[in-house]
Amino acid sequence: MVGVPGKYKGCNTCRLRRVKCDNTRPFCKKCTDYGRECAGYERETVFIVGTPEEKGRCASHPPRNLSSSRKSHSDDENQQADQLKLTAAEPWQPAWNDMISLTSKSGTHWFRIVAHQTNLDSSMQSSKASSQENKIALSLMGSRPLDVTPTFGQEDFKLKSSCLMNLPTSGGSQASSSNTEGLCLFLYEQNSSATYSNERHWKDPAALGDAIREPGPAAYQNFPAHHFFARVYRPSAIWAALLNRQPTFLCSPEWTIVPWEHHPRTPLDDLLDIVVLLPSIYSRADRITPLEPSMDRQLKAKDLLSNCINIETQFDIWYSVIEQNTNESSSRGHLYWVGDAATGGQPPFAESFNYNSPLMCLVHVYYWTVLIGFHQCIYSLLQVIFESESGTSSPTMTSDLPPGLDPRKYQPAENRMLAANVCRSMEFALRTTGQPDLLAAPLWIVTDLFNRMRSFGGGDMEYMWCTNFQGRLETRSREMSAWLQDKRWREISRFG
């Protein structure tokens, strides 16, 4: 009944959705709790006019003009949905490219890819109450830096992520609109554990309950799943396996081939194909070294050493291919060079390295960091072999070793040089990367190396540098959090 008090209740939003409204003024609590915009309680004034022919009566109310508003609202929702249906534009580019061209019904735009580690639940939960028009506002300033310290526990490696898009703003003309740039953000959270089971994946409860592993490698061939797997999940899982010295399912051939059937590979992808073999090597070495000196222990160490030499050959071939490609494509002809004073680092690594691209810098940071642990493993195997032969633990003898093996290559002094190269490269990486958390594991490894050297009267300056760099890495992470918080996002996918 029109004009009768108490018979016309509910905010306009709840009435449009045909749900019960709690009539809280000035905006209903049901709308605000679920992040919807409450349209309030104002009503359209309806005048009922009775004609003489109808003797002052009106059979029905005149129709309210709601069709246009509903249509426009539906059109907006359809347009937003079409904008979020993004696919990679051909020709497909490697996942490690910082820029990606994505197409939708609204056109083709360039997006910059970034990734940031945070407490995913709290940062997303705080945004739901303030979201408008399906947009998400992040709360990242309380995020803690990524901690990669190995736990050596029985907990499986877990990582979950949300893919968010900051859509480019349309300009006044087509030309200005085509020059706008969007952002693709992989917001993720992980632990630092890694366990391994010899059970087949269809028998392993942990594998069956793993939301990343269960869909299989074919699920990560297209954007955004491929970019999440290649840039976020795979590096994080491999570093967790290396630091916890536990094998990972990612070493299976299908997980190193199938996800790249569409997108091209990069030198970093090829490097990780080799690195993923090392956690099982470390696990075997940890089972051999505690054994009592015996011929059986020596034979096991020699067999594992032979496997290590084969992997090192793969590293050498991989690096020679990079050198050859660089000589053919780069005018400089060098993979890296010492930077000038303006871009130099801090003592004792004042002569920092520069690179042609952020990707090539990250390739070297990972390569040299991996060699530190790999050479330590080979050094320990040489100690086992020579301890079994002579009762000493200093690998200075060369008898009964694989041909061409030089034990001096794996001495602690050589690892110190590798760690110095890592530090000189991380200066450039910190300035150029859009994913600073990728430096957390290399920094932890070199910091641990220099810290252990301090007990032998060396490494103090290097350890202080690492502590200082940790502070700068955290500052860069906070700056990135503030930058991401200023934008509004739309979630297009979740993983894990």
TORTI-682606 format. One record per atom (N, C-alpha, C): x, y, z. Coordinates in steps of 0.2 Angstrom, whole numbers, plus 5000, padded with zeros to 4 digits. Each point is the difference from the previous one (the first is absolute). Example, Ala and Ser with C-alpha at 12.3 -4.5 7.8 and 13.67 -1.06 7.14 Angstrom:
BEGIN
506649725039
499650065000
500450065000
499850054996
500450065001
499650055003
This chain:
BEGIN
500449945000
499650065000
500450065000
499950054995
500450065000
499850055005
500550035003
499950055005
499849985007
500049935001
499849975007
500649995004
500150045005
500749995004
500049925002
500749985000
500149935003
499949954995
499850014994
499949954995
500550004994
500550055001
500450014994
500750005003
500349945002
500649995003
500649974996
500650015003
500649974996
500450054996
500650005000
500450044996
499949984992
500250054996
499949994993
500449944997
500649995003
500549944998
499749945002
499749995006
499749935002
499449994997
499650054998
499449994997
500149984993
500650034996
500149984994
500349925000
500349985005
500349945001
499549955002
499450025002
499549965003
500249965006
500350045005
500249975006
499750045006
500049975006
499850045006
500550055002
499750065001
500550055002
499950015008
500550025003
500050015008
499850085001
499950044995
499850075000
500450045005
500649995001
500550045003
500150064997
499950065003
500150074997
500750035002
500350034995
499850024994
500149954994
500549955002
500149954995
499949935004
499749954996
499949945004
500649965001
500049965005
500649975003
500149944995
499549974997
500149944996
500450024993
499950064998
500450024994
500750025002
500150035005
500750025002
500449955002
499749955004
500449945002
500349964994
499650004994
500249964995
500350044994
500250065002
500450044995
499650034995
499350005000
499650034995
499850075001
499950044995
499850075001
499350005001
499850035006
499350005002
499750064997
499449994996
499750064996
499650045004
499949995007
499650045004
499349985000
499650055003
499349995001
499550054996
500350044997
499650054996
499649974995
499450014999
499549974995
499850054995
499949974994
499750054995
499350015001
499950075000
499350025001
499549984994
499549975002
499549974994
499450045001
499850034995
499350045000
499549954996
499549995003
499449964997
499550054998
499850014994
499550044997
499449964998
499550025003
499349974997
499750054996
499849974994
499650044995
499250005001
499750054997
499250005001
499749934997
500449984995
499749944997
500149945004
500550005005
500149945004
499750025007
499650065000
499750015007
500450015005
500650034999
500550015005
500449945003
499949944996
500449945002
500549994995
500549965003
500649984995
500049925001
500049974995
500149925001
500649985002
500550044998
500749985002
500550065001
500549995003
500550055000
500450014994
500250064998
500450004994
500749975001
500249974995
500749965001
500550055001
500449985005
500650045002
500649994995
500450054999
500550004995
500649975003
500049935000
500649965003
500349964995
499750004994
500349954995
500750034997
500050075000
500750034997
500549995005
499950015007
500549995005
500249935000
499549965000
500249935001
500549974994
499850034994
500349984994
500750035000
500150065002
500750035001
500449975005
499749985006
500349965005
500349934997
499549974996
500249934997
500650014995
499950064996
500650014995
500650015004
500050045005
500750015004
500349935002
499549965003
500349945003
500349954994
499650004994
500349964995
500650034997
500150075000
500650034997
500649985005
499850005007
500649995005
500249924999
499549964999
500149934999
500549994994
499850034994
500450004994
500750025001
500150065004
500650025001
500549955004
499749965004
500449965004
500149934996
499749994995
500249944996
500650014995
500650005003
500650024997
500449944998
500250004994
500449954997
500750034997
500549965000
500650024998
500050014992
500250064998
500050014993
500649974996
499949974994
500549974996
500450054997
500749994999
500349945002
500150005007
500049945003
500049995007
500850015002
500050045006
500750025003
500149965006
500749995002
500249975006
499750035006
499949955005
499650035006
500550055004
500649994999
500550055004
500150064996
499650024995
500050074997
499650045005
500250065002
499750045005
499450034997
499950004993
499450034997
499749954996
499350005000
499649954996
499450034997
499949984994
499550034996
499449955001
499450035002
499449965002
499450034996
499649964997
499450024996
499449985004
499550044999
499349995002
499550034995
499450005001
499550034996
500150084999
500350025005
500150085000
500650024997
500449954997
500650024997
500649965002
500650024998
500649985002
500450055004
500349985006
500450045004
500649975002
500550045002
500649975003
499950015008
500249945003
500050005008
500749985002
500250035005
500749995004
499849955005
500449955000
500049945005
500450015006
499750005006
500350015006
499849945005
500449995005
499849945005
500250035007
499649985005
500150035007
499849955005
500449985004
499949955006
499750045006
499449985002
499750035006
499649955004
499650025005
499549965003
499450014996
499849954996
499550004995
499350015003
499949975005
499350005003
499950075003
500450035004
499950065003
500050064995
500450004995
500150054995
499350004996
499849944998
499450004996
499350015005
500049985006
499550005004
499850085002
500550045001
499950075001
499750044995
500149974994
499850044994
499349984998
499749955003
499349984998
499550055002
500150035006
499550045003
500050074997
500650024996
500050064997
500050004992
499949944998
500049994992
499350034998
500150034994
499450034996
500149984993
499449984997
500049984993
500549954999
500049955004
500449945000
500750015000
500250065002
500750025000
500349985007
500649985000
500349985007
500650055001
500050035007
500550045002
500449965005
500750004999
500449955004
500250045006
500249965005
500350025007
500749965001
500550034998
500749974999
500550025005
499950065003
500550035004
500249965006
499549965003
500249955005
500449944998
500149994994
500349944997
500749995003
500249945001
500749985003
500449984994
500650015000
500549984994
500049925000
500149984994
500049924999
500649975004
499849955004
500549975004
500149934997
500649984997
500249944997
500449955004
500050025007
500449965004
499749935000
500549954998
499749935000
499849975007
499449975000
499749975006
500349935001
500149964995
500249935000
499549965004
499450024999
499449975003
499749954996
499449985002
499649954996
499450034996
500050075000
499450034997
500250014992
499549994996
500050004993
500150084998
500350014995
500150074997
499350024998
499850065002
499350024998
500150084997
499750014995
499950074997
499450014997
499750065002
499350024997
500150074997
499650014995
500150074997
499450024997
499950074999
499550034997
500250044994
499849994995
500250054994
499550054999
500350065001
499650075000
500250044994
499550034997
500150054994
499850075002
500550044998
499850075001
500050034992
499350014998
499950014993
500250064998
500350014994
500250074997
499450045000
500150075001
499550055000
500050024992
499450014998
499850024993
500250075000
500350024994
500250074999
499450044996
500150064998
499550034997
500049984992
500549974998
500049984993
500349935000
499949974994
500349934999
500750005001
500350054997
500850005001
500250015007
499750045004
500250005007
499849945003
499549974999
499849945003
500449944999
500350004993
500549944999
500650015003
500250065003
500650015003
500049995008
499449985002
499949995007
500349935002
500249995006
500349945003
499649985006
499849935000
499749975006
500549965004
499849985005
500449965005
499749935001
500449955000
499849935002
500449985006
499749995006
500349995006
499849935002
500649965002
499949945003
500150015008
499550005003
500150015008
500049935003
500549985003
500149935003
500249995007
499949945002
500249995007
500349935000
500649995003
500349935000
500349985007
500149945001
500449985006
500749984998
500549985004
500749994999
500149935001
499549955000
500149935001
500049964993
500349945001
500049964994
500149935002
499549954999
500149935001
499949974994
500249935000
499949964993
499849935002
499649974996
499749945001
500249964994
500249935001
500249964994
499349974997
499550015003
499349974998
499950034993
499649964996
499850034994
499450055001
500050054996
499650065002
499249985001
499849954996
499349985001
499949965007
500649985003
499949975007
500350045005
500350064999
500250055005
499550045002
499750005006
499550055003
500250074999
500750015001
500250075000
499950034992
500249964996
499950024993
499350004998
499649965002
499350004998
499650075003
500350025006
499750065003
500450064998
500550004995
500350064998
499750034994
499750065001
499650034995
500450034994
500750005001
500450024994
500249944996
500149945004
500349944996
499449964997
499450005003
499549964999
499850014992
499950064998
499850014993
500449974995
500749995001
500449984995
500450064997
500649984996
500350064997
499750034994
499549964997
499650034994
499650065002
499950015007
499550055002
500450075000
500750004999
500450065000
500350024994
499649994994
500350024994
499850074997
499550025003
499750074998
500050055005
499950064998
500050065005
499349995004
500050025006
500550025005
500449945003
499749944999
500349945004
500749994998
500250014994
500749984998
500550055003
499850075000
500450055003
500049995008
499549985003
500049985007
500549955001
500049944996
500449945002
500750024998
500250034995
500750024998
500350055004
499650055002
500350065003
500049995008
499549975003
499850005007
500149935003
499649964998
500049935003
500749964999
500249994994
500649964999
500650025003
500250074999
500650025004
500049995008
499450025002
499950005008
500049925002
499749964996
500049935002
500749975000
500450024995
500749974999
500450035005
500050065002
500450035005
499849965007
499449995001
499849975006
500349935000
500049964995
500349934999
500750015001
500450044997
500750015001
500250015007
499750055003
500250025007
499849955005
499449964999
499849955005
500349934998
500450004994
500449944997
499549945000
499450014997
499549954998
499850004993
499949954997
499849994993
499350044999
499950014994
499450034998
499749974994
499350004999
499749974995
500150034993
500350075001
500150044994
500649974996
500349955002
500649974996
499749954995
499449985000
499749964996
500050034993
500249964994
500050034994
499450044997
499449975002
499450044998
500050075003
500250015006
500050075003
500550044997
500549984996
500550044997
499950014993
499549974997
499850004993
499350034998
499549975003
499350014998
499850075001
500250045006
499750075001
500350044994
500549994997
500350044995
499949984993
499449974999
499849984993
499850064996
499850055003
499750064996
500550065001
500250015006
500550065001
500749984999
500450044997
500749994999
500450005007
500549965000
500450005006
500650055000
500250015006
500650055001
500649965003
500650035000
500649975003
499849985008
499650045003
499849995007
499649945001
499649994995
499649935000
500449944999
500550014995
500549944999
500449995006
500250065003
500449995006
499749965006
499350025001
499649975005
499949924999
500049984993
499949934998
500649965003
500650035000
500649975003
500050005008
499850065002
500150015008
499549965003
499449984997
499549965003
500349935002
500549984997
500349935001
500450005006
500250065003
500550005005
499749985007
499450025002
499749985006
500149925002
499949964995
500049935001
500849985001
500450044996
500849995002
500150015007
499850065002
500150025007
499849955005
499449974999
499649965004
500549935001
500249984994
500449945000
500750015003
500350064999
500650015004
499950015007
499550025003
499850005007
499949945003
499949954996
499949935002
500749965000
500450034996
500749964999
500550035005
500050065001
500650035005
499949985007
499549985003
500049985007
500249935001
500149964995
500249935000
500749995003
500149955003
500749985002
500549994994
500650025000
500449994995
500149924998
499849994993
500149934998
500050004992
500149954998
500049994992
499450014997
499449985004
499450014997
499850085000
500250035005
499950085001
500450034994
500649984999
500450034994
499749994994
499749944998
499749984994
499450044999
499650015005
499450044999
500250084999
500550025003
500250074999
500350014993
500449954997
500250004994
499550004994
499549965002
499450004995
499650065000
499950035006
499750075000
500450054997
500750005001
500450054997
500049994993
499949944997
500050004993
499350034997
499550005004
499450034998
500150085000
500350025005
500250075001
500450034994
500449964998
500450024994
499650004994
499549964999
499650004994
499650075001
499750015006
499650065000
500450074999
500749995002
500450064999
500150014992
500149944997
500050014993
499450034996
499449995003
499450034998
500150085001
500250015006
500150085001
500550034995
500649974999
500550024995
499750014993
499649954998
499750014993
499550055000
499650015005
499550055001
500350074999
500550015004
500350075000
500450014994
500349954997
500350014993
499550034995
499449975000
499550024996
499850075001
499950025006
499950075002
500550054997
500749985001
500550044997
500050014993
499849944997
500050004992
499550054998
499449995003
499450044998
500150085001
500450015006
500150075001
500550034995
500549964998
500550034996
499750014993
499549964998
499650014994
499550065000
499750015005
499550055000
500150075004
500650005004
500150065004
500650044997
499950064999
500650044998
500650005005
499850005006
500650005005
500449935000
499649954999
500449934999
500249975007
499750035006
500149985006
499449995004
500049955004
499449985004
499950055006
500650035002
499950055006
500750045000
500050055003
500650055000
499950045007
500650025002
500150045006
499750074998
499550025005
499750074999
500450065002
499850064998
500350065002
499950025007
500350055002
500050025007
499350025002
499650034995
499450025002
499549955002
500149944997
499649945001
500349955004
500650025003
500449955004
499649985007
500349945002
499749985007
500450035006
499949965005
500350025006
500549955002
500650035004
500549955002
499749945004
500349954999
500649984996
499949984993
499350014998
499949994993
499850064996
500550055000
499950064997
499950004992
500449954997
500049994993
499449954998
499450035000
499449964999
500049994992
499649944998
499949984993
499450034997
500150024994
499450024996
499849954994
499450004998
499849954996
499550034994
500049964995
499550024994
499350015002
499849965005
499349995001
499949985008
499550015003
499849975007
500049935000
499849974994
499949935000
500749965000
500550034996
500749975000
500350015006
499950065004
500250015007
499849945004
499349995000
499749955005
500349934998
500149994993
500349934998
500749995004
500450055000
500749995003
499950005008
499650045003
499950005007
499849925002
499549974996
499849945002
500649954998
500350004995
500549964998
500649995005
500350065001
500550005005
499849985007
499450025002
499849985007
499949925000
499749974995
499949935000
500749975000
500550024996
500749975000
500350005007
499850055004
500350005007
499849935004
499349995000
499849945003
500249944997
500050004993
500249944996
500849985001
500450055000
500749995001
500149985008
499750025004
500049985007
499949925001
499449984996
499949935000
500549964997
500350024994
500649964997
500650005005
500150065003
500650005005
499949955006
499349995002
499949965006
500149924997
499849994994
500149934997
500749994999
500450044998
500749994999
500349995007
499850035005
500249995007
499949925002
499449984999
499849935001
500449954996
500250024994
500449954996
500750005003
500350055001
500750005003
500049985007
499550015004
500049985007
500049925000
499649974995
500049935000
500649974998
500450044996
500749974997
500550015005
500150065003
500650025004
499850025007
499450005002
499850025007
500150085001
500150044995
500050075000
499450034997
499950065001
499450034998
500150064995
500650004998
500250064995
500149974993
499650024995
500049984994
500650034996
500649975001
500550024996
500349954995
499849945001
500249944996
499650004994
500249984994
499749994994
499949934997
500149955004
500049934998
499349985000
499849964995
499449974999
499450055000
500150064997
499550054999
499850004992
499450024999
499850014993
500550044996
500249984994
500550044996
499850074999
500450045000
499950074999
499850045006
499949975006
499750035006
500650035004
499950065001
500550045004
499750025007
500349965005
499750025007
500150075002
500550044997
500150065003
499450054998
499649984995
499450044997
499550015006
500049955004
499450005005
500350025007
500550035001
500350025006
499650065003
499950015006
499650065003
500250064997
500650014998
500250074998
499750014993
499949954996
499650014994
499350025001
499749975005
499350025002
499950075002
500650025003
500050075003
500050054993
500349984995
500050044994
499350004997
499749945000
499350004997
499550045004
500150005007
499550045004
500250074998
500650024999
500150074999
499750024993
500049964995
499750014994
499250015001
499749965004
499350015001
499950075003
500450025005
499850065003
500150064995
500550004996
500150054995
499550004995
499649954999
499549994995
499350035003
499949985007
499450025003
499950075000
500550055000
499950075000
499650024994
500249974994
499650014994
499349975000
500049945003
499349975000
499550045004
500350035006
499550045005
499850064996
500450034996
499750064996
499549984995
500149954997
499649984994
499449955000
500049965005
499549955000
499350025003
499549974997
499350025002
499849945005
500549965002
499849945004
500650005005
500050045005
500650005005
500149945004
499449975001
500049945004
500449944997
500250004994
500449954996
500750015003
500250055003
500750015003
500149975007
499449985003
500049985007
500449945001
500049954996
500349935001
500850014999
500250044994
500750014999
500350045006
499750055002
500250045006
500149955006
499549965001
500149965006
500649955000
500149984994
500649954999
500750035001
500150064996
500650035001
500150035007
499550025003
500050035007
500249945005
499749944999
500249945004
500849984999
500250014993
500749984999
500550055003
499850065000
500550055003
499950005008
499549985002
499949995008
500449945002
500049954996
500449945002
500850025000
500150044995
500750024999
500350045006
499550035003
500250055006
500349965006
499849935000
500349965006
500749984998
500250014994
500749994998
500550064999
499750065003
500450064999
499950044994
499549994996
499950044994
499350014998
499850044995
499350014998
499750055004
500350045004
499650055004
499750054996
500450034995
499850054996
499449984995
500149944998
499549974995
499449995004
500049985006
499449995004
499650065002
500450055001
499750075001
499750034994
500349984994
499750024994
499349974999
500049935001
499449965000
499450035004
500250025007
499550025004
499750074998
500550044997
499850074997
499549994994
500249954996
499649994994
499349975002
500049965005
499349975003
499650065002
500250055003
499750065001
499750044994
500450004995
499850044994
499549964996
500149935001
499549964996
499350015004
500050005006
499450015004
499750074998
500450054999
499850074999
499750004993
500349964995
499750004993
499349965000
499949955005
499449975000
499550045003
500150045005
499550055003
499850054995
500550034996
499950054994
499549964995
500149944999
499649974995
499349995003
500049985006
499349995003
499650075000
500350065001
499750065000
499850024993
500449984995
499850014993
499449964998
500049945002
499449954998
499450025004
500150035006
499450025004
499650064997
500350044996
499750064997
499649984994
499949944998
499749984994
499449965002
499549994996
499449965000
500149944996
499849945002
500149944997
499449964999
500049964995
499549954999
500349934999
499749955004
500349945000
499749954995
500549974996
499849964994
500149935001
500449985005
500249935001
500349995007
499949945003
500349985006
500449934999
500549995003
500449945000
500249975007
499949945001
500249975006
499550005006
